[in-house]
Amino acid sequence: MFVKSYCSSISGIEAVTVAVEVNITAGIGMYLVGLPDHAVRESQERIRAAFENCEYKMSGKKVVVNLSPADLRKEGSAYDLPIAVAMLAASGQIDAAPLSRYVLLGELSLDGSILPVKGALPIAMQALKEGFAGIILPEENAREAAVVKGLDVYGIGNLREVVNFLQGFTNLTPARINLDETFTEAQRSFDGDFCDVKGQAQVKRALEVAAAGGHNVLMIGPPGSGKTMLARRMPSIMPPLTLQEALETTRIHSVAGKMGYRQGLLTVRPFRTPHHLTSQVALVGGGANPQPGEISLAHNGILFLDELPEFSRNALESLRQPMEEKQIVVSRAKYTARYPANFMLIASMNPCPCGYYNHPTRECVCSPGSVGKYLNHISGPMLDRIDLHIEVTPVPFADLTHNRPEEDSATIRKRVVAARKIQQARFDGMPVHSNAMMGSSQLREFCPLNTESARLLETAMERLNLSARGYDRIIKVARTIADLDRSEAIRSNHIAEAIRYRSLDRASWGA
């Protein structure tokens, strides 16, 4: 007897519907075809044990399981459940009619219980797109899939529960999630607040500008000046995720297996902090079994690279293209994977190997030329792609001991959100969401300079020997500063402030 059920495979961050075709004929043995990997091939032993412990029977005949399309490689254990259910239907133990209405996925334990799997959200989105009535999956994945509206999501705990539901013996209530409540709860608290940071008013201002325009930031300063502390508080002033951004972010984390079980939508911007020993593949994505890298896991959020010069040169250079294109395409002999990578880069570094170059009180012990050599670990093209270079100086004792209240993150966030709303209105209908993403056409349209501002920028270009990309970065930052000031025009003071955020372009650095 021939029976068909449905599952899904993950390609990049997209789901592809897979038909599980089971044919039982006279003979002996079980055969899996359709490019299954080792995890899929091992499903027959898990299914055999689950049937025995749930009091179902193997057919005792020749069973051929085809995973269609046959030219798409099938990986992972999520095929256990659809194969098992299709085998029960093909052997006449259950009715096959309901199988066409649902997408099934889940790993079978030997006792018949259903274990969670990766990629529940993109699979649910694809199921809705292709017109399935519902999806049956492990109960730990139900909240994640329930984000998709218009699709009945049934979380189940064991094989017998699935069979009883498909045969109409029991009723299951589809999982539901209140997105409004989820978003509201997520914005109430963060791990850190800017009011915890003493002093550093200039750095806080620069980070506010960065958050308002989505600009990349490099903080340079001695150890203990607060670079990491400031970076870790950036999520608290970032604008809230939109529903579309939350869905994109959750889908990436779901495919990568980074979602906590029984977790629904990710509603807080991701903050990724890879170690400096992280490999190039782990950073950009790919591998033998393609997975999103750290830059994609930071999509719609922040990628924080602490001690930037300690990262390998190849790893840093691999960031250049995604920083411009906002996506990464990983091409290998057997696959091509496309991952989104619209992240905001925040990096920090010491000014020299000992860390005390330009320190106001401590003497640098580095040899002549070692400062420049240390800075040269970061290439010029890489620095050009970082909009703000901020010098972080040690906090004076008076600032550490004062009892004056510092401005909290909620207050800063209000200004950031207001500036982002101006940008949303400005770029309405365009594939641009922030000032940092503007191309040359948007710069010409939205960033005209008056005579005074143009003259000031020309002088800076000559003295700092800026590239054309550096020129564009200054104008983009100035546009953001003007938005924070609620100014339609970019004035000379906005240009002057933007120029101050190019510390590493000064000839004095590393000389």
C-alpha positions in Angstrom: 0.0 0.0 0.0 1.2 3.5 -0.9 0.8 6.4 1.6 2.2 10.0 1.7 2.8 12.3 4.6 4.5 15.7 4.8 7.5 17.2 6.5 10.0 20.0 5.8 13.7 20.4 5.2 15.7 23.5 6.0 17.7 25.2 3.2 19.5 28.3 4.5 16.8 29.9 6.6 14.0 28.8 4.4 11.9 25.6 4.7 11.2 23.3 1.8 8.2 20.9 2.0 9.2 17.3 1.8 6.8 14.5 0.8 7.4 11.3 2.8 6.3 8.5 0.5 5.9 5.0 2.0 5.2 1.9 -0.1 4.8 -1.5 1.5 5.0 -4.6 -0.7 5.9 -8.2 -0.4 9.4 -8.8 0.8 11.7 -8.1 3.7 13.5 -5.0 5.0 13.2 -1.2 5.3 14.9 1.1 2.7 15.3 4.8 3.0 16.0 6.8 -0.2 16.0 10.4 -1.1 19.5 11.6 0.1 19.1 10.9 3.8 22.0 11.6 6.1 23.1 9.3 9.0 20.6 10.8 11.4 17.7 10.1 9.0 18.9 6.6 8.3 19.0 5.8 12.0 15.3 6.7 12.2 14.3 3.1 11.3 15.7 1.8 14.6 14.1 4.5 16.6 10.8 3.9 14.9 11.0 0.1 15.5 11.5 0.6 19.2 8.8 3.3 19.5 6.3 1.0 17.7 7.1 -1.9 20.1 6.7 0.3 23.2 3.5 2.0 22.0 2.0 -1.4 21.0 2.0 -0.8 17.2 3.4 -3.3 14.7 6.0 -3.2 12.0 4.5 -4.5 8.7 6.9 -7.4 8.4 7.1 -6.7 4.7 9.3 -4.7 2.4 9.1 -1.0 3.3 10.4 1.7 0.9 10.5 5.2 2.2 11.2 8.0 -0.3 11.9 11.6 0.8 10.9 13.8 -2.1 12.4 15.8 -3.7 15.1 13.2 -3.9 17.8 15.6 -5.0 17.6 17.7 -1.7 19.8 16.4 1.1 17.8 15.5 4.2 19.5 16.1 7.6 18.5 15.7 11.2 16.0 13.7 13.2 12.8 15.7 12.5 11.7 13.1 9.9 11.1 10.4 12.5 7.5 11.3 13.2 6.2 11.7 9.6 7.9 8.4 8.6 6.4 6.6 11.5 2.9 7.9 10.9 3.1 7.2 7.2 4.2 3.6 8.0 1.3 3.1 10.3 -1.1 4.3 7.6 0.5 2.2 4.8 0.3 -0.9 7.0 -3.4 -0.3 7.6 -3.2 0.5 11.3 -4.6 4.0 11.0 -6.6 5.9 8.4 -4.4 7.7 5.8 -6.9 10.4 4.8 -6.0 13.1 7.5 -2.2 13.0 6.6 -2.7 15.3 3.6 -3.9 18.2 5.9 -0.8 18.4 8.2 2.9 18.9 8.2 4.5 16.6 10.8 7.9 16.9 12.5 9.6 15.5 15.6 12.3 13.2 16.8 11.1 9.9 18.2 12.5 8.6 21.5 12.6 4.8 21.9 9.6 4.9 24.3 7.5 6.8 21.7 7.8 10.3 23.2 8.4 13.2 20.8 11.6 15.3 21.2 12.1 18.9 20.0 13.8 19.8 16.7 15.3 22.8 15.0 13.6 25.2 12.5 10.0 25.1 13.8 9.2 28.7 12.8 10.3 28.6 9.2 8.6 25.3 8.7 5.3 26.6 10.1 5.6 29.7 7.8 6.1 27.5 4.8 3.2 25.2 5.8 0.9 28.2 5.9 2.2 29.4 2.6 1.4 26.1 0.9 -2.1 25.8 2.3 -1.8 23.1 5.0 -4.5 23.2 7.7 -2.0 22.7 10.6 1.3 21.5 11.8 1.9 18.7 14.4 5.2 19.0 16.2 6.8 18.5 19.7 5.1 20.5 22.5 8.4 22.2 23.3 8.3 23.8 19.8 4.6 24.8 19.9 5.0 28.3 21.2 7.6 29.1 18.6 5.4 27.9 15.7 2.3 29.5 17.1 3.7 32.9 16.2 2.4 32.1 12.7 -1.2 33.3 12.4 -3.7 31.4 10.3 -2.2 28.0 11.0 -3.3 25.5 13.7 -0.3 24.4 15.7 -0.6 21.2 17.8 2.1 20.4 20.3 2.2 16.7 21.2 4.2 14.6 23.6 4.2 11.1 22.2 3.4 9.0 19.2 0.1 7.6 20.6 -1.2 11.1 21.1 -0.5 11.9 17.5 -2.3 8.7 16.3 -5.4 9.3 18.5 -5.6 12.9 17.2 -5.4 11.9 13.6 -8.0 9.2 14.1 -10.4 11.6 15.8 -10.3 9.8 19.1 -9.1 12.9 21.0 -9.2 16.6 20.5 -6.2 18.9 20.8 -6.4 22.6 21.4 -4.1 24.6 19.0 -1.4 26.5 20.7 -1.9 30.3 21.0 0.4 33.1 21.8 -0.4 36.8 22.7 2.1 38.8 20.7 1.1 42.1 22.2 1.7 40.8 25.7 5.0 39.2 24.7 6.3 42.4 23.2 5.2 44.5 26.2 6.9 42.2 28.7 10.1 42.1 26.7 10.6 45.8 26.8 10.3 46.2 30.6 13.8 45.4 31.7 17.3 44.9 30.5 20.4 43.4 32.0 22.1 46.9 32.3 21.2 50.6 32.2 23.2 53.6 31.2 22.5 55.2 34.6 25.0 52.7 36.0 27.8 54.3 33.9 29.6 57.1 35.7 30.8 60.0 33.6 31.7 59.3 29.9 29.2 61.8 28.7 30.8 62.2 25.3 30.9 58.4 24.7 27.3 58.1 25.8 26.4 60.8 23.3 28.2 58.9 20.5 26.5 55.7 21.3 23.1 57.4 21.3 24.0 58.7 17.8 25.0 55.2 16.7 21.7 53.7 18.0 19.6 56.4 16.4 21.1 55.9 12.9 22.2 52.2 13.1 25.9 53.1 12.7 28.9 50.9 13.4 31.1 52.0 16.3 34.7 51.4 17.3 35.7 52.4 20.9 39.4 52.7 21.6 40.8 53.3 25.1 42.9 51.8 27.9 41.8 48.9 30.0 39.2 49.7 32.7 37.8 52.8 30.9 34.4 51.2 30.6 34.3 50.1 26.9 32.7 46.7 27.5 30.3 48.1 30.1 29.1 50.7 27.7 28.7 48.2 24.8 26.7 45.7 26.9 24.2 48.5 27.7 23.6 49.3 24.1 20.5 47.0 23.8 18.8 49.1 26.4 18.7 52.2 24.1 18.0 50.5 20.8 14.5 50.9 19.3 12.1 48.0 19.9 11.9 45.2 17.3 9.0 45.4 14.9 7.0 42.2 14.3 8.6 41.7 10.9 12.1 42.1 12.5 11.2 39.7 15.3 10.0 37.1 12.9 13.2 37.4 10.8 15.4 37.1 13.9 13.5 34.2 15.4 13.6 32.3 12.2 17.5 32.5 12.1 17.9 31.5 15.7 15.4 28.6 15.1 17.3 27.2 12.2 20.6 27.5 14.2 19.1 25.7 17.2 19.6 28.7 19.4 16.0 29.0 20.5 15.2 27.9 24.1 12.6 25.2 24.2 9.0 26.4 25.0 10.1 29.8 23.9 8.0 31.9 21.5 9.0 34.9 19.5 12.3 36.7 20.1 11.3 40.2 21.1 14.6 41.7 22.2 17.4 42.6 19.7 20.1 40.0 19.8 23.5 40.9 21.3 26.2 38.5 20.1 29.7 38.5 21.7 31.9 36.0 19.9 35.4 35.3 21.4 38.4 36.5 19.5 39.4 32.9 18.8 36.2 32.4 16.8 36.9 30.9 13.4 36.0 32.6 10.1 33.3 29.9 9.4 31.7 30.3 12.8 31.6 34.1 12.3 30.1 34.2 8.8 28.3 30.9 8.6 28.6 27.8 6.4 30.3 24.5 7.3 29.8 20.9 6.2 26.2 21.2 7.4 25.4 24.9 6.6 24.5 26.9 9.7 24.1 30.7 10.2 27.2 32.4 11.7 27.5 35.0 14.4 26.9 37.8 12.0 23.5 36.3 11.0 22.6 35.5 14.6 23.2 39.2 15.3 20.7 40.2 12.5 18.5 43.1 13.6 20.7 43.4 16.6 24.3 44.0 17.8 27.6 42.2 17.1 30.1 43.1 19.8 33.7 42.3 19.0 35.8 42.9 22.1 39.6 43.3 21.6 39.1 43.8 17.9 42.8 43.4 16.8 43.0 40.0 18.5 40.6 38.5 15.9 42.3 36.9 12.9 42.8 39.1 9.9 40.8 36.8 7.7 37.9 36.8 10.1 37.8 40.6 10.2 38.1 41.0 6.4 35.3 38.5 5.9 33.0 41.1 7.7 33.6 43.8 5.0 31.1 42.5 2.4 28.2 41.7 4.9 28.6 45.1 6.5 27.9 46.7 3.1 25.5 44.2 1.6 23.6 43.4 4.8 23.6 39.7 3.9 26.1 36.9 3.4 26.1 34.4 0.6 28.1 31.2 1.4 28.8 29.2 -1.7 30.3 25.7 -1.6 30.5 22.8 -4.1 27.4 21.1 -2.8 25.3 24.1 -1.7 24.7 27.8 -1.7 23.2 29.4 1.4 22.0 33.0 1.8 21.8 34.4 5.3 20.6 37.9 6.3 23.3 40.0 8.2 21.8 43.4 8.9 23.7 43.9 12.2 25.2 46.9 14.0 28.9 46.4 14.7 30.2 47.6 18.0 33.9 46.9 18.5 36.4 47.8 21.2 40.2 47.8 21.4 43.2 49.0 23.4 45.2 51.7 21.7 48.4 49.7 21.9 49.7 46.3 23.1 50.2 47.5 26.7 47.0 49.5 26.5 48.2 52.9 27.8 49.1 54.8 24.7 47.7 58.4 25.1 46.8 57.7 28.7 46.6 60.9 30.8 48.5 59.5 33.8 50.2 56.2 33.0 53.2 55.8 30.7 53.0 53.6 27.6 55.9 51.1 27.6 55.4 50.0 24.0 58.4 50.3 21.6 58.3 53.0 18.9 56.3 51.7 16.0 54.5 49.0 17.9 51.5 51.3 18.3 51.1 51.7 14.5 51.8 48.0 14.0 49.0 47.1 16.5 46.5 49.4 14.8 47.5 48.0 11.4 45.9 44.7 12.5 42.7 46.4 11.4 42.8 47.3 7.7 42.0 50.7 6.3 39.0 49.4 4.3 37.6 47.8 7.5 38.0 51.1 9.4 36.3 53.0 6.6 33.2 50.8 7.2 33.0 51.9 10.8 31.1 55.2 11.1 32.1 56.3 14.5 35.6 56.0 16.1 35.3 57.0 19.7 38.2 57.6 22.1 37.3 56.4 25.6 39.3 58.0 28.3 39.6 56.9 32.0 36.9 58.2 34.3 38.1 60.9 36.7 37.9 60.1 40.4 35.4 63.0 40.9 33.0 61.4 38.4 33.3 58.0 40.1 32.4 59.4 43.5 29.7 61.9 42.7 26.1 61.2 43.7 24.4 63.0 40.8 21.9 60.8 39.0 23.1 59.7 35.5 20.7 59.8 32.6 18.9 56.4 32.3 18.5 54.3 29.2 14.7 54.9 29.0 15.3 58.6 28.5 17.9 58.1 25.8 15.8 55.5 24.2 12.9 57.9 23.7 15.2 60.2 21.7 16.5 57.3 19.7 13.0 56.1 18.9 12.0 59.6 17.8 14.9 59.8 15.5 14.1 56.4 14.0 10.5 57.5 13.3 11.8 60.4 11.3 13.9 58.0 9.3 11.0 55.6 8.8 9.0 58.4 7.3 11.9 59.6 5.2 12.6 56.2 3.7 9.0 55.0 3.4 8.7 52.6 0.5 12.5 52.2 0.1 14.7 49.2 1.0 16.4 51.4 3.6 15.5 51.5 7.3 18.1 53.7 8.9 20.6 56.5 7.9 23.5 54.0 8.0 21.9 52.1 5.1 21.7 55.0 2.8 23.2 54.6 -0.7 24.5 57.4 -2.9 21.1 58.2 -4.4 19.6 58.7 -0.9 22.6 60.8 0.2 22.1 63.2 -2.7 18.3 63.4 -2.0 18.2 63.6 1.8 21.6 65.0 2.8 22.2 68.3 0.9 24.9 70.5 2.5 24.9 74.3 2.7 28.0 76.3 1.8 29.3 76.5 5.4 28.9 72.7 6.0 30.4 71.8 2.7 33.5 74.0 3.3 34.0 72.5 6.8 33.7 68.9 5.4 36.2 69.8 2.6 38.7 71.0 5.1 38.3 67.8 7.1 38.7 65.7 4.0 42.0 67.4 3.2 43.5 67.3 6.7 42.4 63.7 7.6 43.0 62.4 4.1 39.6 60.7 4.1 38.4 58.2 1.5 35.2 58.6 -0.4 33.6 56.1 1.9 34.8 58.1 4.9 33.2 61.2 3.4 29.9 59.3 3.0 30.1 58.1 6.6 30.5 61.6 8.0 27.5 62.8 6.1 25.4 59.8 7.3 26.3 60.4 10.9 25.6 64.2 10.5 22.2 63.3 9.1 21.5 61.2 12.2 22.7 64.1 14.5 20.3 66.4 12.7 17.5 63.9 13.2 18.2 63.9 16.9 18.0 67.7 16.9 14.7 67.5 14.9 16.4 69.5 12.2 15.5 69.2 8.5 18.8 70.6 7.3 22.3 69.4 8.1 24.1 72.3 9.7 27.8 73.0 10.3 27.6 72.0 14.0 26.2 68.6 12.9 29.1 68.1 10.5 31.6 69.2 13.1 30.3 66.7 15.6 30.4 63.9 13.0 34.0 64.7 12.2 34.9 64.4 15.9 33.8 60.8 15.7 36.7 59.9 13.3 39.5 59.6 15.9 41.5 57.0 14.1 41.7 59.2 10.9 43.8 61.7 12.8 47.5 61.6 11.9 48.5 61.7 15.5 47.2 58.2 16.1 50.0 55.6 16.0 52.6 58.2 15.0 
